[in-house]
Amino acid sequence: MLIGYHASHEQFSPSELLEYVQAAERAGFQAVMTSDHLAPWSARQGNSGNNWVWLGAAMAKTNLPFGSLAIPGGWRYHPVVLAHLVATLSEMFPERLRWIALGSGEALNEHAVGRGWPDKTERNERLEAGSDIIRSLLAGATVSSDHPSLRTDQAKLWSLPEKPPILFGAALTPGTASRLGEWADGLVTVRKPVHEMKQIIEAFRTTGGGGKPLALQLQVSWAPTVDEARMAAWHEWRNAAVKPDLLAELKTPEEFDAALQDVSPEELDEFIPLITNGRDLLDLIEESAVCGFNEIYIHNVSRDQHGFMGFMAEQVFRQL
């Protein structure tokens, strides 16, 4: 079982986040997972640095392996551009970019380039076509494609790593997971109630994902008291209460804030576990392992990251 740290670009400036991943390594985390956002989920979060620029600095300042979300559907990044970024990082830092998790994206991050926001069917189709282009380029092929949204003309990457990262797929629902099983090398999802996580895993495994690695983003709110943890979750990560279909459709942080203005702090308890002691988190790690996850990336949504690092070192990693 690999226990990693989730670096939230939405909540912290790139320089702060660079400090936090160094602290995570000292605390005992074994890897880092990052998001890839143009905008935060809420104006309260207040940040969203460029993930690919930041990854180069983070790899230079730590010895940890990294995994990152990525959107290959051709809005912000054409798959050729995305493959170029991935290949360059992987050549400079061999085997440190362990995986990229390819997803169909959210309007929040992709609408800004002004190319429209299609329905889920088209987004899935573009995800799969973009993934094929990236896989071929990282394997050293010269790629041409007449896909109407992802046209590619004799693209080739000249600086390649000896071993490219593996291509995971990102899913929040069983329907999406079932499509990923056909082509993805592994699965990344977000922690949900156990029966929902098992449905997602089963959908992935029965369509070709059997035996492939499973990674989980485990969102928690850590604080010394339950009340502090609850208020931190409510202030920082209210977006956890948005349904998956709406999550992909809202376009701005202001739209998310408006959609969630009536959510109470207590309602967030259903979505984000409140952590005040090591046993709480160890139980969640065990729950995730029983479901079948090989990698767990813990995302503490509260602002006190240094306090969280000390908590992990003293109350969790010592026990593990």
Secondary structure, DSSP 4 states (H G I P E B T S, - for coil): -EEEEEE-TTTS-HHHHHHHHHHHHHHT---EEE---SS-SSTTT-----HHHHHHHHHHH----EEEEE--SSSSS-HHHHHHHHHHHHHHSTTTEEEEEE----HHHHGGGSS----HHHHHHHHHHHHHHHHHHHTT--EEE--SSS-EEEE--SS--SSPPEEEEE-SSHHHHHHHTTT-SEEEEE---HHHHHHHHHHHIIIIITT--EEEEEEEEE-SSHHHHHHHHHHH-GGGGS-HHHHTT--SHHHHHHHTTT--TGGGGGTS-EE-SHHHHHHHHHHHHHHT-SEEEEEE-SS-HHHHHHHIIIIIITT-
